Amino acid sequence: MVPMPDQIPSKPDILILGAGPAGLSTALHLARGYPALAKRVLILEKAHHPRPKLCAGGLVIDAETILQRLGLDVSTVPHVDASAAHYDFEGRGFTIRPRKQHVLRIIRRDEFDAWLAGKVRSRGMEIREGVTVKNVQPHEDHVIVETDAGTFSAQVVVGADGSNGITRHCILPGEPAHTARLLEVITPENPVTPALHRTQCGASVARRAGVLPARRSNPRIGVAFFDFFCVPAGIEGYTWDFPTQIKGSPARCWGIYDANLHPGWNKPPLKKILAEEMARHGFDLGTVELKGHPIHWFHPRAALSVPRVLLAGDAAGTDSLLGEGISMALGYGALAAQEIGAAFEHVDFSFSGYKRHLARSGLGRVLTARWLFARVVYRLKWRWFQFLLWRFLKPVVILVAWLFVLNWAREGNSFKHNPARALRGGTQSQRRKEEGGKKQG
Ligand SMILES: Cc1cc2nc3c(=O)[nH]c(=O)nc-3n(C[C@H](O)[C@H](O)[C@H](O)COP(=O)(O)OP(=O)(O)OC[C@H]3O[C@@H](n4cnc5c(N)ncnc54)[C@H](O)[C@@H]3O)c2cc1C
């Protein structure tokens, strides 16, 4: 029996584990494409929204494209718009400054995720908070999910529990985990030692000094900086410096990303590199709270599902080139909803086509392309190569960024499967009974 819209499913057909962007996007896409299935969804989340989440909060245009398609306007969430993004290597680099729009919209994740969770609730779906998943056991005709608040059974489970989540380990115990390392700090907006800032100016710092006053005069307009100076030292990534806000007060978010594609490489400590970069700009890492979190990145050969269980977002794997994952998590949600819709429609919960469908989608193509670039660009870590790359290959880098880094979500997610049929889907046994009844009739 299909429950009424305002009924909370006691035995949900679809359990989503984790209420981050991936889990919430899966729910929102189910509500959009398969409203009857959405009534049979339950989301389990270990924290309580608004919950802290370590993240710089840079939303690229693809995230906004997906949200707009869901009828959601993210500009209602507190944010700072970065009007430009500057990519740098030892003072060489380029700035992307779109004429008509911001290049990044920077939100705080506690606020953004709580807003998204509110949208899910307003569509009639329940998020049960304070429930930690302990184990996920797929069986032939159902999945058992053990939590600290009891045991749940469902037809389908979506593992959207992030980079440190448990679902992936339970369903794919032997799979290797590919994880990037990140550190992040929040600082006040202005340097503590402006004199140091001026005396130690390199070309890059000087350039930055030129753009900083504009941001200071209007804290809602800023520049997001990405600095790849650490690549020759073996760090497969960059440091960042984003304008942000904390409860309405201007602030900056600094961090360092190391894709860690080659964990065996001899690398300097991330903290040291970040501290040096911040000091060059007059900020003292020693006076702020440093936090770290891994990112599980996408590998084209990694499995993404087993029968009845799908992975989405960081749990499945995100971008290894830049560690960008919010738009990807939203994109995974669209794809996961489509797979679930098709599964109920065809009464086939093998999810055998999920990886193939991902590979063919804009999301899959961009994840694969970024994985390839990361392997090439970070491997060629010689200073002279990086210097040439940033100095002379600028147009190529911009073209590649335009083709492979942005705009993948424009392709959209057409619901190829007939939602109306999926609505009739019911559980497998219900469907069989229904069909048997019709035949007899
Ligand atoms: C330092 C840092 C900076 C970043 N900066 C950016 C950026 O600027 N832009 C960008 O696009 N991406 C950025 N990312 C990546 C981005 O944060 C992730 O890709 C994104 O959060 C993935 O979303 P998700 O929904 O898959 O996972 P998450 O956001 O991690 O959500 C998973 C949810 O599952 C819950 N959960 C986990 N385990 C359990 C359990 N056992 N039981 C129940 N619930 C559980 C968690 O509480 C959480 O709410 C950054 C990441 C880091 C670490």
The ligand as an SDF file (V2000), in Angstrom:
LIG
                    3D

 53 58  0  0  0  0  0  0  0  0999 V2000
   38.2490   21.2750    3.8760 C   0  0  0  0  0  0  0  0  0  0  0  0
   37.2880   21.0300    2.7360 C   0  0  0  0  0  0  0  0  0  0  0  0
   36.9660   22.0770    1.8600 C   0  0  0  0  0  0  0  0  0  0  0  0
   36.0700   21.8510    0.8180 C   0  0  0  0  0  0  0  0  0  0  0  0
   35.7350   22.9050    0.0000 N   0  0  0  0  0  0  0  0  0  0  0  0
   34.8470   22.7240   -1.0090 C   0  0  0  0  0  0  0  0  0  0  0  0
   34.4270   23.8070   -1.8290 C   0  0  0  0  0  0  0  0  0  0  0  0
   34.8110   24.9580   -1.6360 O   0  0  0  0  0  0  0  0  0  0  0  0
   33.5530   23.5630   -2.8410 N   0  0  0  0  0  0  0  0  0  0  0  0
   33.0660   22.3140   -3.0750 C   0  0  0  0  0  0  0  0  0  0  0  0
   32.2890   22.1350   -4.0280 O   0  0  0  0  0  0  0  0  0  0  0  0
   33.4340   21.2470   -2.3110 N   0  0  0  0  0  0  0  0  0  0  0  0
   34.2960   21.4260   -1.2830 C   0  0  0  0  0  0  0  0  0  0  0  0
   34.6410   20.3700   -0.4710 N   0  0  0  0  0  0  0  0  0  0  0  0
   34.0600   19.0470   -0.7460 C   0  0  0  0  0  0  0  0  0  0  0  0
   32.6340   18.9570   -0.2070 C   0  0  0  0  0  0  0  0  0  0  0  0
   32.5980   19.3610    1.1430 O   0  0  0  0  0  0  0  0  0  0  0  0
   32.0970   17.5260   -0.3110 C   0  0  0  0  0  0  0  0  0  0  0  0
   32.3830   17.0340   -1.5920 O   0  0  0  0  0  0  0  0  0  0  0  0
   30.6010   17.4630   -0.0680 C   0  0  0  0  0  0  0  0  0  0  0  0
   30.3240   17.7900    1.2670 O   0  0  0  0  0  0  0  0  0  0  0  0
   30.0510   16.0660   -0.3700 C   0  0  0  0  0  0  0  0  0  0  0  0
   28.6950   15.9930   -0.0180 O   0  0  0  0  0  0  0  0  0  0  0  0
   28.0740   14.6020    0.4760 P   0  0  0  0  0  0  0  0  0  0  0  0
   26.6320   14.8500    0.6580 O   0  0  0  0  0  0  0  0  0  0  0  0
   28.5200   13.5130   -0.4150 O   0  0  0  0  0  0  0  0  0  0  0  0
   28.7860   14.3170    1.8790 O   0  0  0  0  0  0  0  0  0  0  0  0
   28.7260   15.1530    3.2290 P   0  0  0  0  0  0  0  0  0  0  0  0
   28.5230   16.5780    2.9550 O   0  0  0  0  0  0  0  0  0  0  0  0
   29.9410   14.7500    3.9850 O   0  0  0  0  0  0  0  0  0  0  0  0
   27.4280   14.6180    3.9500 O   0  0  0  0  0  0  0  0  0  0  0  0
   27.3770   13.3320    4.5080 C   0  0  0  0  0  0  0  0  0  0  0  0
   26.3420   13.3260    5.6050 C   0  0  0  0  0  0  0  0  0  0  0  0
   26.2360   12.0020    6.1130 O   0  0  0  0  0  0  0  0  0  0  0  0
   26.2080   12.0440    7.5200 C   0  0  0  0  0  0  0  0  0  0  0  0
   26.7550   10.7740    8.0050 N   0  0  0  0  0  0  0  0  0  0  0  0
   28.0200   10.3360    7.9290 C   0  0  0  0  0  0  0  0  0  0  0  0
   28.1530    9.1260    8.4890 N   0  0  0  0  0  0  0  0  0  0  0  0
   26.9200    8.7880    8.9440 C   0  0  0  0  0  0  0  0  0  0  0  0
   26.4060    7.6480    9.6270 C   0  0  0  0  0  0  0  0  0  0  0  0
   27.1920    6.6140    9.9500 N   0  0  0  0  0  0  0  0  0  0  0  0
   25.0840    7.6290    9.9540 N   0  0  0  0  0  0  0  0  0  0  0  0
   24.2730    8.6770    9.6060 C   0  0  0  0  0  0  0  0  0  0  0  0
   24.7140    9.7830    8.9660 N   0  0  0  0  0  0  0  0  0  0  0  0
   26.0140    9.8290    8.6200 C   0  0  0  0  0  0  0  0  0  0  0  0
   27.0690   13.2470    7.8890 C   0  0  0  0  0  0  0  0  0  0  0  0
   26.7470   13.7460    9.1730 O   0  0  0  0  0  0  0  0  0  0  0  0
   26.7250   14.2190    6.7670 C   0  0  0  0  0  0  0  0  0  0  0  0
   25.6480   15.0470    7.1030 O   0  0  0  0  0  0  0  0  0  0  0  0
   35.5160   20.5610    0.6000 C   0  0  0  0  0  0  0  0  0  0  0  0
   35.8350   19.5260    1.4850 C   0  0  0  0  0  0  0  0  0  0  0  0
   36.7090   19.7460    2.5360 C   0  0  0  0  0  0  0  0  0  0  0  0
   37.0230   18.6100    3.4790 C   0  0  0  0  0  0  0  0  0  0  0  0
  1  2  1  0
  2  3  1  0
  2 52  2  0
  3  4  2  0
  4  5  1  0
  4 50  1  0
  5  6  2  0
  6  7  1  0
  6 13  1  0
  7  8  2  0
  7  9  1  0
  9 10  1  0
 10 11  2  0
 10 12  1  0
 12 13  2  0
 13 14  1  0
 14 15  1  0
 14 50  1  0
 15 16  1  0
 16 17  1  0
 16 18  1  0
 18 19  1  0
 18 20  1  0
 20 21  1  0
 20 22  1  0
 22 23  1  0
 23 24  1  0
 24 25  2  0
 24 26  1  0
 24 27  1  0
 27 28  1  0
 28 29  2  0
 28 30  1  0
 28 31  1  0
 31 32  1  0
 32 33  1  0
 33 34  1  0
 33 48  1  0
 34 35  1  0
 35 36  1  0
 35 46  1  0
 36 37  1  0
 36 45  1  0
 37 38  2  0
 38 39  1  0
 39 40  1  0
 39 45  2  0
 40 41  1  0
 40 42  2  0
 42 43  1  0
 43 44  2  0
 44 45  1  0
 46 47  1  0
 46 48  1  0
 48 49  1  0
 50 51  2  0
 51 52  1  0
 52 53  1  0
M  END
$$$$
